[in-house]
Amino acid sequence: MAAHHCQFRIYYEDTDAGGIVYHARYLGFAERARAEALRSLGLGVGEMAEQDGIGFVVRQLGIRYHAPLRLDELMDVETVLLQMSGARLNLRQVITNLSREGQKSVVIEVELACLKLAGMSPLRLPASYREKLSGLTVPEERSA
């Protein structure tokens, strides 16, 4: 598979008074794109919780803004797995503006922790999850 791509359009509710996407909305776009990336691998968030009692929570997040998105523009969120270890995943999500020839808007690096939801305790990633998640890995020369 490799990187997962998810597209969204910018609506009024996403913008400030000037028609520019409010800075915190990028986190919502990234969250939705992560959920879709997991779903594409057969790891639907609701199903993981219901069937396996497993969930992912954000442990750490870094965000870098490059260029704003504006009302009615179309964006793409690319999600790539950078590293997987024990109970953690490190992902990079790059948001580009498709309405402006793929201009880079935001780069988010997020560390997710795998939890057993019943006690909210860390859980080593099950082998079946590790195998599926490896589908988000990009060959080394393309991941930079």
N, C-alpha and C positions, 0 to 999 in steps of 0.2 A: 504494500500500500504506500507508505511514506507519509508525507505531510497531508493533513486534512484541511480542506478549504470550506468556508461557510460565508455566505454573502448576506448582507443586511443593507437596507436603505435607511437614510436618516429622516426622521419625522420631527414635527414640531416638539413633541414631548422630549426629544433628545437634546434640544438646543436651549441656549440662553436667549436673552432678549435681542442679541445681535445675530441670531441665526447660526451660531457656531456651537458645535457639540460641547456640552458641559463636561468638564474633565472627568467626573466620576462615572459618567455613562459608559466610558470605554471599558470599565471593569464589568459592567453588565453585558456588554457585547462579548467580551472575552469569556465570561462565565457560560453564556449560551453556546458559544462556539466550542468550548471544552466539553459541554454536555453532548453536543452533536458529534464531536470527534469520538467520544467514548461509545455513544450509541452505534456509530458506524463500525465499531470493532466488536459489537455484540455485548457491550457493557452498559446497557441503559441504566441511568442513575436510579430510577424507581425500582427496576428489577433487581439491581444489586442490593438495595436496601431490603426489599421485600423477601427475596429468595435466599440471599446469603447473609443478610444482616451486616453488610459492609457499606461504608461510605468513604468519600474523600473530603478532606477539609483543607482550606488554604492555611499553610504554616508560615509562609513567607512570600512576599511579592515585591517586585521592583517594576517601575513603569517609567518609560522615557517618551516624552512627547516630541514629535518632529514637526508636524504640520497639521493644522486643524482640519476637521471634516465639517462640512456645512449642510444646511437644510437641503434635502432631496438628493444628496449625493449617494452613490452606491459604493459600499466598502466590501473588502474581502478580509476575513480573519484566517490566517494560516496558523495551524497548531502543529507543533513538532515536539516529540519527546527528545530531551537532551540527555537525561540520565534516569536510571531506575536503580534503586538500592534499598534493600530491606523493606521498610514500610513507606518509602518515599518515592515520589516522581518529581522530576524537574522538567518543566515545559517552557517553550518559547512560543509566544503568540505575536505575530506581526500583522498589524492592521494597515492595509493599503487602501488608497482611494482610487477605485476603478474609474471614477468620473474624471480623474486627473491623471490618466495614463499610468496608473499603478504607483503614484507618489506615496512614499512611506509616511504614515501618520503617527503610529504609536508602536512601541515594542514593549511587551510585557514578559517578564520572566517570573514564573510562579512555581513554588514548591508545594506539592500536595502531600498530605499524610493520609495513609490508609488507616481506617479505624473500624473496630468492631463496635457497631452502633449501640448494642445493649449496654455496655459499660463505658462507652466513649474512650476505649483504650486502644493504643497503637496495635496494629496487626500487620504482621509480615505479609507482603503481597502473595496471594495464592499463586501457585505455578500456572494455573489456567489463565489468570489475569495477566501475569508477566508475559506469557506467550502472545496473548491478544494485543497487549500494549506495545509490544515490540513492532507492531505494524505501523506505529507513528514515528519510527526512527528513520532519519534521513541519512544517506551515505555521508561520511565525514566531509568530503570536499564541498558538499552543498549546504551543510548546516551552519556555516559561519555567517 
